[in-house]
Amino acid sequence: MQSKNLLKTAIIILLISSGSATAEISTSDPFAVSNFSPLVKIHGLPSPRSANIMTKGSLRGTIEASLSNNFSESLGEQQSILLDGETLNTELSIDYGLGNKAELSLVVPYSKHSGGNLDGFIENWHSFFDLPDGGRRHNPKNRLLYQVKNNGRESFALGPNSTGALGDISIIFSKKLSDRKNQLWKVSAGVKLPSGKFPDLSGSEVTSFFSMAHYSNLSILRFPKWHFNQTLGVLKNNAADLFETKVKSLVYFGSSQVGRKVRERLDLKLQLDYHTSFYSSDLKQLGNASAQLVLGGTIKVSESFALDLSLTEDIAANTAPDVTFSLGLRRTF
C-alpha cells in the first residue's frame, strides 16, 4: 500500500510542479511499454529508450500506466496454462543527466492483478468484427485466474482475489556514443533487483542484468517530419526455473519505431516490440518468441511536459496480452 501511495504522490508532483525546465521534452521518444504478460513482466524486460541523453543536472520524470487484458489457454501433453484477468502496470522512471554524455535512471514498477472490467467490451469487439475470441465467451467474465499445471497438477495459481505490489526495481546507466547531425547512438547497462514477490507475480525474486544499444534518427532520409528509433538488447536471467519450467538464461529483445510529426505539438507513431522466449516449453505462452504492434501518439503539452497515448496488440498470438492501453506522462526539470 505504501508503494501505491508513493506512485500517486509522484503523479501529483509531476503534474503540479512549476520550476523552469532545464531540458525541452521530446515528442519523438519510443513508447515506454514492453510485454506485460504476467509470465514475462516478472523478469524485468526493459522498455525501449531514445538514444538521446539528459544534459548535466537535468531531470526527467515519467509515469507510465498500462492496462492489459489477458485471456489465453493451452493444453499440452505435460503442461497446461490458463491466463484470464487484467493487470495494471504502473512505472515511475527518473532519468538524471550526469554530464560527460552519461545518464543514470531508476525504474520503480507497481502491478495490480484483478478480474478487471474489459471482458465484455473485448468480446463485443471480436463479435462485431467477426474475429476469433479464443474461447472467451465460454468462460466467466471479469475473472482473475492465472494458472499453470504440470502433469495435471497445479504448480502455480493466482486468483480470484486481486493483488497489488511493488515490482522489481531497475537501475540503468547510459552513455551516448555519438550525435552526428540527427543520428544518435547510445549504450545502456542495467540491473533488475529482486524487490518484487513471485507468489503475487510482481517479480521473479532473482537479480537479472541487461544491456542495450539504442539508435535514433531524427530525420529519416532527410524528411524532417519523420523519425526512427531502434533498441536492441540482451537480458541475462539468473532464475533457474519458474512455474516448474526451465527459464532460459539469455533472452534477446528489441524495438523498432517510426513516427511522423503531423502537427507542431503532435507526433503519430508505429512501434514493433519483440523478444525471444523466456522459457523452455511447448506452450506458446511460455516457449514462443513474442511480437507486439504499438500504435499511438505523443502530445506536447508544454516545453517541459508531454503526454503519450498508445494501444498495443499481440501480433504473435498468445505470447502477450490481447490488448494493452497505455498512458504516459513525461516531465523535464
Number of C-alpha atoms within 10 A of each C-alpha: 8 9 15 17 10 11 18 14 11 15 18 10 12 20 12 8 10 9 8 10 16 16 18 15 20 18 23 25 23 27 28 22 26 25 25 25 21 23 22 21 21 23 26 28 24 24 16 26 23 23 27 24 23 23 17 16 13 18 21 23 21 23 24 22 22 24 23 27 27 27 24 22 20 15 12 13 10 13 20 20 22 18 25 26 29 29 25 20 22 23 22 22 20 19 22 22 19 19 14 11 17 21 24 19 19 17 19 19 27 21 28 20 27 23 22 19 14 16 22 12 10 16 17 14 13 14 12 9 8 9 11 10 17 13 11 18 12 8 10 11 17 17 21 25 22 23 18 22 19 17 11 11 11 14 15 15 19 19 17 14 11 18 17 19 21 21 33 27 22 24 18 19 18 26 21 21 17 14 15 9 9 13 18 20 20 23 19 21 17 20 19 26 19 21 20 22 17 16 13 21 25 29 29 29 21 19 20 22 20 22 19 21 23 24 24 25 23 22 16 17 9 11 10 12 15 20 24 23 24 23 23 19 21 20 25 17 21 17 16 13 14 14 18 13 18 16 21 19 15 16 19 19 24 22 25 18 23 18 25 22 18 12 11 9 14 19 22 21 25 19 21 18 24 20 21 17 22 25 25 14 17 16 20 20 27 23 19 20 19 23 22 24 19 25 18 19 23 26 19 19 14 12 15 18 23 21 20 23 20 22 18 25 19 19 16 16 17 22 25 32 27 21 21 25 18 23 20 21 20 24 25 25 20
